[in-house]
Amino acid sequence: MALQDRLDALEPRERRLVFILVSIFAATVLVLVPFGVSALLSDENETQARLSEAIERLETEGDAIRDRLAARQALLDRYETPAPALAGFLDKAASASSLTIPESQELSPVAHGKRYEERSRSIQLRKVGLLPLVKFMERVSGGKEPISISKLNVRKRGVEPDSYDVQMTVSAYHRLQPKAKSEEEQP
């Protein structure tokens, strides 16, 4: 029995109900399919918009990104050469600034993570003028070595003009060499 024969066998009221049911089904399919497709496409459009925005941001901020990468590489290059011995380095900087270091004390090294170590030296300067002190500080922390002044205490000496007592801690940072594994430790 074919579909047409079955429809002919139905009462007019039943045919009308089947027609209404088929019409509702067709209308639902015609409405839901475009909404489903547009929902799928909107997800793809959002993804494309985000990718386009990222590409545009890379193009506009490319110079800034390259500058940051260059600055980062320069910072890493600064640690490639080991820091000089602080005692000799400070004596040279002091003599170049016409100062003498009467007291100096080596502090214990401090580890900064697994790769870096800080070696510090505490020094005291007595009866120094402000200009030689500034020149000394520029020589210490202004070079290409990873050396900085981590603590500084400057006190005026009574009534003497341009005379100060200075206590400072100078720190040198260096990258530790990775430890080579011996053949016995390797599996």
Secondary structure, 3 states (H helix, E strand, C coil): CCHHHHHHHCCHHHHHHHHHHHHHHHHHHHHHHHHHHHHHHHHHHHHHHHHHHHHHHHHHCHHHHHHHHHHHHHHHHHCCCCCCCHHHHHHHHHHHCCCCCCEEEECCCEEECCCEEEEEEEEEEEEECHHHHHHHHHHHHCCCCCEEEEEEEEEECCCCCCCEEEEEEEEEEEECCCCCCCCCCCC
